[in-house]
Amino acid sequence: MQNLTHGSYSIEQENNILLVDAQGPFNEITAKQYHQDIESYTQKMSGSAWGSLVLYRGNGVFTPDIEQSLTDTTHYRIENGMVAIAAVINDSAYADILQMQLQRIYQSCQIQFHFFSDSNNAKIWLDCFINEHNQ
């Protein structure tokens, strides 16, 4: 979904990892579309353990309504097999605020998560965590 004034994102599946690239602030319309797109991907991945690698770029932070929407989306993913989230925050003047918001979301959902400074290390951690979970 592309709309720079309301945030943008792309989603793709790479084996048992859902890759999300999100940029800018999400508004209500973008958050709703994101949830619908996540549902579609999640249904394809349901049935085995999988994880999400989420790259956050830019200076977006979440309003309380969007934070709640993302919490609901995270719960949905967990109910359908997601076992961990690796998050990378890049190019953000508000990285500390965004990290606190994401930590609040992930802790409230009781999902295993970790923050990274680069996608390669995030993917390695996520692959290891998913493999351990599948044993």
Number of C-alpha atoms within 10 A of each C-alpha: 14 11 12 12 10 17 19 20 19 14 16 12 14 9 10 18 21 20 19 18 15 21 24 20 20 25 16 13 11 19 21 16 12 22 17 13 14 19 16 11 15 21 12 10 21 16 11 13 19 27 26 23 23 21 22 23 19 17 17 20 21 18 14 10 12 19 18 13 19 21 19 15 19 22 18 17 24 20 12 19 17 26 21 26 25 22 24 22 23 18 11 17 11 14 19 12 15 18 17 11 17 20 16 14 20 20 13 12 15 14 16 14 19 16 18 16 12 13 18 11 14 21 21 11 19 24 17 11 18 19 13 9 13 10 5
